Amino acid sequence: MGNIIAWLVLGLIAGALAKFFYPGTQGGGILSTIVLGILGAVVGGYLGQVLLGSGSAAAASVGALSFGSILFAVLGAMLLIFLWGLLTRSAA
């Protein structure tokens, strides 16, 4: 149960920071922000672990709450916002 709460908190923090730092407007409420942050943690953690071999990146992919894991989760969420913008722009 504690792991689920850690994922939700990491997702909320990472999603909110990614939406704050990423230029432009992103829609969605708190649920989409949490999902964005959780997916960003998985993507950022995986990419950081593969590219950098970083332990902080690995912590992000398992939902741990530390500065490094939040950083990789925010970077992953920002990458997802960018990719989502590319997909929705070309479909419209």
Rosetta constraint file for C-alpha pairs under 8 A:
AtomPair CA 1 CA 5 HARMONIC 6.55 0.50
AtomPair CA 2 CA 6 HARMONIC 6.18 0.50
AtomPair CA 3 CA 7 HARMONIC 6.24 0.50
AtomPair CA 3 CA 63 HARMONIC 7.24 0.50
AtomPair CA 4 CA 8 HARMONIC 6.25 0.50
AtomPair CA 5 CA 9 HARMONIC 6.13 0.50
AtomPair CA 6 CA 10 HARMONIC 5.97 0.50
AtomPair CA 6 CA 63 HARMONIC 6.03 0.50
AtomPair CA 6 CA 64 HARMONIC 6.66 0.50
AtomPair CA 6 CA 65 HARMONIC 6.93 0.50
AtomPair CA 7 CA 11 HARMONIC 5.86 0.50
AtomPair CA 7 CA 38 HARMONIC 6.52 0.50
AtomPair CA 7 CA 63 HARMONIC 4.93 0.50
AtomPair CA 7 CA 64 HARMONIC 7.57 0.50
AtomPair CA 8 CA 12 HARMONIC 6.08 0.50
AtomPair CA 8 CA 34 HARMONIC 6.43 0.50
AtomPair CA 8 CA 38 HARMONIC 7.25 0.50
AtomPair CA 9 CA 13 HARMONIC 6.16 0.50
AtomPair CA 9 CA 34 HARMONIC 7.95 0.50
AtomPair CA 10 CA 14 HARMONIC 5.90 0.50
AtomPair CA 10 CA 37 HARMONIC 6.86 0.50
AtomPair CA 10 CA 38 HARMONIC 6.88 0.50
AtomPair CA 10 CA 41 HARMONIC 7.84 0.50
AtomPair CA 10 CA 63 HARMONIC 6.51 0.50
AtomPair CA 10 CA 64 HARMONIC 7.57 0.50
AtomPair CA 10 CA 65 HARMONIC 6.40 0.50
AtomPair CA 10 CA 70 HARMONIC 6.79 0.50
AtomPair CA 10 CA 73 HARMONIC 7.88 0.50
AtomPair CA 11 CA 15 HARMONIC 5.69 0.50
AtomPair CA 11 CA 33 HARMONIC 7.23 0.50
AtomPair CA 11 CA 34 HARMONIC 4.46 0.50
AtomPair CA 11 CA 35 HARMONIC 6.39 0.50
AtomPair CA 11 CA 36 HARMONIC 6.85 0.50
AtomPair CA 11 CA 37 HARMONIC 3.78 0.50
AtomPair CA 11 CA 38 HARMONIC 4.32 0.50
AtomPair CA 11 CA 39 HARMONIC 7.80 0.50
AtomPair CA 11 CA 40 HARMONIC 7.85 0.50
AtomPair CA 11 CA 41 HARMONIC 7.28 0.50
AtomPair CA 11 CA 73 HARMONIC 7.91 0.50
AtomPair CA 12 CA 16 HARMONIC 5.94 0.50
AtomPair CA 12 CA 30 HARMONIC 7.63 0.50
AtomPair CA 12 CA 33 HARMONIC 6.13 0.50
AtomPair CA 12 CA 34 HARMONIC 4.42 0.50
AtomPair CA 12 CA 35 HARMONIC 7.95 0.50
AtomPair CA 12 CA 37 HARMONIC 6.02 0.50
AtomPair CA 12 CA 38 HARMONIC 7.86 0.50
AtomPair CA 13 CA 17 HARMONIC 6.14 0.50
AtomPair CA 13 CA 34 HARMONIC 7.83 0.50
AtomPair CA 13 CA 37 HARMONIC 7.12 0.50
AtomPair CA 13 CA 70 HARMONIC 7.53 0.50
AtomPair CA 14 CA 18 HARMONIC 5.99 0.50
AtomPair CA 14 CA 34 HARMONIC 7.87 0.50
AtomPair CA 14 CA 37 HARMONIC 4.76 0.50
AtomPair CA 14 CA 38 HARMONIC 7.68 0.50
AtomPair CA 14 CA 40 HARMONIC 7.53 0.50
AtomPair CA 14 CA 41 HARMONIC 7.61 0.50
AtomPair CA 14 CA 70 HARMONIC 6.01 0.50
AtomPair CA 14 CA 71 HARMONIC 7.73 0.50
AtomPair CA 14 CA 73 HARMONIC 5.66 0.50
AtomPair CA 14 CA 74 HARMONIC 4.66 0.50
AtomPair CA 14 CA 77 HARMONIC 7.03 0.50
AtomPair CA 15 CA 19 HARMONIC 6.15 0.50
AtomPair CA 15 CA 33 HARMONIC 4.82 0.50
AtomPair CA 15 CA 34 HARMONIC 5.80 0.50
AtomPair CA 15 CA 35 HARMONIC 7.59 0.50
AtomPair CA 15 CA 36 HARMONIC 5.43 0.50
AtomPair CA 15 CA 37 HARMONIC 3.90 0.50
AtomPair CA 15 CA 38 HARMONIC 7.62 0.50
AtomPair CA 15 CA 40 HARMONIC 7.62 0.50
AtomPair CA 15 CA 74 HARMONIC 6.62 0.50
AtomPair CA 15 CA 77 HARMONIC 6.34 0.50
AtomPair CA 16 CA 20 HARMONIC 6.10 0.50
AtomPair CA 16 CA 33 HARMONIC 6.19 0.50
AtomPair CA 16 CA 34 HARMONIC 7.91 0.50
AtomPair CA 16 CA 37 HARMONIC 7.57 0.50
AtomPair CA 17 CA 21 HARMONIC 6.08 0.50
AtomPair CA 17 CA 74 HARMONIC 6.46 0.50
AtomPair CA 18 CA 22 HARMONIC 5.80 0.50
AtomPair CA 18 CA 37 HARMONIC 7.86 0.50
AtomPair CA 18 CA 74 HARMONIC 5.22 0.50
AtomPair CA 18 CA 75 HARMONIC 7.22 0.50
AtomPair CA 18 CA 77 HARMONIC 5.95 0.50
AtomPair CA 18 CA 78 HARMONIC 5.32 0.50
AtomPair CA 19 CA 23 HARMONIC 7.96 0.50
AtomPair CA 19 CA 25 HARMONIC 7.90 0.50
AtomPair CA 19 CA 26 HARMONIC 6.69 0.50
AtomPair CA 19 CA 33 HARMONIC 7.99 0.50
AtomPair CA 19 CA 78 HARMONIC 7.47 0.50
AtomPair CA 22 CA 78 HARMONIC 6.46 0.50
AtomPair CA 22 CA 81 HARMONIC 7.99 0.50
AtomPair CA 28 CA 32 HARMONIC 5.51 0.50
AtomPair CA 28 CA 33 HARMONIC 6.88 0.50
AtomPair CA 29 CA 33 HARMONIC 6.29 0.50
AtomPair CA 30 CA 34 HARMONIC 6.20 0.50
AtomPair CA 31 CA 35 HARMONIC 6.24 0.50
AtomPair CA 32 CA 36 HARMONIC 5.92 0.50
AtomPair CA 33 CA 37 HARMONIC 6.14 0.50
AtomPair CA 34 CA 38 HARMONIC 6.14 0.50
AtomPair CA 35 CA 39 HARMONIC 6.08 0.50
AtomPair CA 36 CA 40 HARMONIC 5.86 0.50
AtomPair CA 36 CA 77 HARMONIC 5.94 0.50
AtomPair CA 36 CA 80 HARMONIC 7.62 0.50
AtomPair CA 37 CA 41 HARMONIC 6.04 0.50
AtomPair CA 37 CA 73 HARMONIC 6.49 0.50
AtomPair CA 37 CA 74 HARMONIC 6.93 0.50
AtomPair CA 37 CA 77 HARMONIC 5.64 0.50
AtomPair CA 38 CA 42 HARMONIC 6.45 0.50
AtomPair CA 38 CA 63 HARMONIC 8.00 0.50
AtomPair CA 38 CA 73 HARMONIC 7.49 0.50
AtomPair CA 39 CA 43 HARMONIC 6.15 0.50
AtomPair CA 39 CA 76 HARMONIC 7.64 0.50
AtomPair CA 39 CA 77 HARMONIC 6.83 0.50
AtomPair CA 40 CA 44 HARMONIC 5.64 0.50
AtomPair CA 40 CA 45 HARMONIC 7.97 0.50
AtomPair CA 40 CA 72 HARMONIC 7.92 0.50
AtomPair CA 40 CA 73 HARMONIC 4.96 0.50
AtomPair CA 40 CA 74 HARMONIC 6.42 0.50
AtomPair CA 40 CA 75 HARMONIC 7.11 0.50
AtomPair CA 40 CA 76 HARMONIC 4.08 0.50
AtomPair CA 40 CA 77 HARMONIC 3.75 0.50
AtomPair CA 40 CA 78 HARMONIC 7.38 0.50
AtomPair CA 40 CA 79 HARMONIC 7.64 0.50
AtomPair CA 40 CA 80 HARMONIC 6.66 0.50
AtomPair CA 41 CA 45 HARMONIC 5.59 0.50
AtomPair CA 41 CA 60 HARMONIC 5.25 0.50
AtomPair CA 41 CA 61 HARMONIC 5.45 0.50
AtomPair CA 41 CA 63 HARMONIC 7.20 0.50
AtomPair CA 41 CA 69 HARMONIC 7.52 0.50
AtomPair CA 41 CA 70 HARMONIC 7.62 0.50
AtomPair CA 41 CA 72 HARMONIC 6.50 0.50
AtomPair CA 41 CA 73 HARMONIC 3.71 0.50
AtomPair CA 41 CA 74 HARMONIC 7.10 0.50
AtomPair CA 41 CA 76 HARMONIC 6.02 0.50
AtomPair CA 41 CA 77 HARMONIC 6.97 0.50
AtomPair CA 42 CA 46 HARMONIC 6.02 0.50
AtomPair CA 42 CA 60 HARMONIC 6.74 0.50
AtomPair CA 42 CA 61 HARMONIC 4.49 0.50
AtomPair CA 42 CA 62 HARMONIC 7.51 0.50
AtomPair CA 42 CA 73 HARMONIC 7.17 0.50
AtomPair CA 42 CA 76 HARMONIC 7.51 0.50
AtomPair CA 43 CA 47 HARMONIC 6.09 0.50
AtomPair CA 43 CA 61 HARMONIC 7.40 0.50
AtomPair CA 43 CA 73 HARMONIC 7.51 0.50
AtomPair CA 43 CA 76 HARMONIC 5.29 0.50
AtomPair CA 43 CA 77 HARMONIC 7.70 0.50
AtomPair CA 44 CA 48 HARMONIC 5.81 0.50
AtomPair CA 44 CA 57 HARMONIC 6.84 0.50
AtomPair CA 44 CA 60 HARMONIC 7.27 0.50
AtomPair CA 44 CA 61 HARMONIC 7.31 0.50
AtomPair CA 44 CA 72 HARMONIC 4.93 0.50
AtomPair CA 44 CA 73 HARMONIC 5.23 0.50
AtomPair CA 44 CA 74 HARMONIC 7.54 0.50
AtomPair CA 44 CA 75 HARMONIC 6.07 0.50
AtomPair CA 44 CA 76 HARMONIC 3.87 0.50
AtomPair CA 44 CA 77 HARMONIC 7.33 0.50
AtomPair CA 45 CA 49 HARMONIC 5.97 0.50
AtomPair CA 45 CA 56 HARMONIC 7.75 0.50
AtomPair CA 45 CA 57 HARMONIC 4.18 0.50
AtomPair CA 45 CA 58 HARMONIC 5.29 0.50
AtomPair CA 45 CA 59 HARMONIC 7.03 0.50
AtomPair CA 45 CA 60 HARMONIC 4.93 0.50
AtomPair CA 45 CA 61 HARMONIC 4.40 0.50
AtomPair CA 45 CA 69 HARMONIC 7.41 0.50
AtomPair CA 45 CA 72 HARMONIC 5.93 0.50
AtomPair CA 45 CA 73 HARMONIC 6.64 0.50
AtomPair CA 45 CA 76 HARMONIC 7.50 0.50
AtomPair CA 46 CA 50 HARMONIC 6.13 0.50
AtomPair CA 46 CA 57 HARMONIC 6.87 0.50
AtomPair CA 46 CA 58 HARMONIC 6.90 0.50
AtomPair CA 46 CA 61 HARMONIC 6.31 0.50
AtomPair CA 47 CA 51 HARMONIC 5.83 0.50
AtomPair CA 47 CA 52 HARMONIC 7.93 0.50
AtomPair CA 47 CA 57 HARMONIC 7.78 0.50
AtomPair CA 48 CA 52 HARMONIC 5.30 0.50
AtomPair CA 48 CA 53 HARMONIC 6.55 0.50
AtomPair CA 48 CA 54 HARMONIC 6.23 0.50
AtomPair CA 48 CA 57 HARMONIC 5.06 0.50
AtomPair CA 48 CA 58 HARMONIC 7.52 0.50
AtomPair CA 48 CA 72 HARMONIC 7.00 0.50
AtomPair CA 49 CA 53 HARMONIC 4.31 0.50
AtomPair CA 49 CA 54 HARMONIC 5.14 0.50
AtomPair CA 49 CA 55 HARMONIC 7.06 0.50
AtomPair CA 49 CA 57 HARMONIC 5.32 0.50
AtomPair CA 49 CA 58 HARMONIC 5.76 0.50
AtomPair CA 53 CA 57 HARMONIC 7.75 0.50
AtomPair CA 54 CA 58 HARMONIC 6.57 0.50
AtomPair CA 55 CA 59 HARMONIC 6.24 0.50
AtomPair CA 56 CA 60 HARMONIC 6.40 0.50
AtomPair CA 56 CA 66 HARMONIC 7.82 0.50
AtomPair CA 56 CA 68 HARMONIC 4.82 0.50
AtomPair CA 56 CA 69 HARMONIC 5.17 0.50
AtomPair CA 56 CA 72 HARMONIC 7.59 0.50
AtomPair CA 57 CA 61 HARMONIC 6.55 0.50
AtomPair CA 57 CA 68 HARMONIC 6.82 0.50
AtomPair CA 57 CA 69 HARMONIC 5.74 0.50
AtomPair CA 57 CA 72 HARMONIC 5.86 0.50
AtomPair CA 58 CA 62 HARMONIC 6.70 0.50
AtomPair CA 58 CA 69 HARMONIC 7.61 0.50
AtomPair CA 59 CA 63 HARMONIC 6.30 0.50
AtomPair CA 59 CA 64 HARMONIC 5.17 0.50
AtomPair CA 59 CA 65 HARMONIC 7.73 0.50
AtomPair CA 59 CA 66 HARMONIC 7.90 0.50
AtomPair CA 59 CA 68 HARMONIC 7.85 0.50
AtomPair CA 59 CA 69 HARMONIC 5.48 0.50
AtomPair CA 60 CA 64 HARMONIC 5.77 0.50
AtomPair CA 60 CA 65 HARMONIC 7.53 0.50
AtomPair CA 60 CA 68 HARMONIC 7.53 0.50
AtomPair CA 60 CA 69 HARMONIC 4.05 0.50
AtomPair CA 60 CA 70 HARMONIC 6.64 0.50
AtomPair CA 60 CA 72 HARMONIC 6.40 0.50
AtomPair CA 60 CA 73 HARMONIC 6.02 0.50
AtomPair CA 61 CA 69 HARMONIC 7.79 0.50
AtomPair CA 61 CA 73 HARMONIC 7.99 0.50
AtomPair CA 63 CA 69 HARMONIC 7.70 0.50
AtomPair CA 64 CA 69 HARMONIC 6.55 0.50
AtomPair CA 65 CA 69 HARMONIC 6.25 0.50
AtomPair CA 65 CA 70 HARMONIC 6.74 0.50
AtomPair CA 66 CA 70 HARMONIC 6.14 0.50
AtomPair CA 67 CA 71 HARMONIC 6.13 0.50
AtomPair CA 68 CA 72 HARMONIC 6.27 0.50
AtomPair CA 69 CA 73 HARMONIC 6.02 0.50
AtomPair CA 70 CA 74 HARMONIC 6.03 0.50
AtomPair CA 71 CA 75 HARMONIC 6.25 0.50
AtomPair CA 72 CA 76 HARMONIC 6.05 0.50
AtomPair CA 73 CA 77 HARMONIC 6.07 0.50
AtomPair CA 74 CA 78 HARMONIC 6.10 0.50
AtomPair CA 75 CA 79 HARMONIC 6.24 0.50
AtomPair CA 76 CA 80 HARMONIC 6.31 0.50
AtomPair CA 77 CA 81 HARMONIC 6.23 0.50
AtomPair CA 78 CA 82 HARMONIC 6.22 0.50
AtomPair CA 79 CA 83 HARMONIC 6.20 0.50
AtomPair CA 80 CA 84 HARMONIC 5.93 0.50
AtomPair CA 81 CA 85 HARMONIC 6.14 0.50
AtomPair CA 82 CA 86 HARMONIC 6.40 0.50
AtomPair CA 83 CA 87 HARMONIC 6.27 0.50
AtomPair CA 84 CA 88 HARMONIC 6.11 0.50
AtomPair CA 85 CA 89 HARMONIC 5.85 0.50
AtomPair CA 86 CA 90 HARMONIC 6.27 0.50
AtomPair CA 87 CA 91 HARMONIC 6.32 0.50
AtomPair CA 88 CA 92 HARMONIC 6.27 0.50
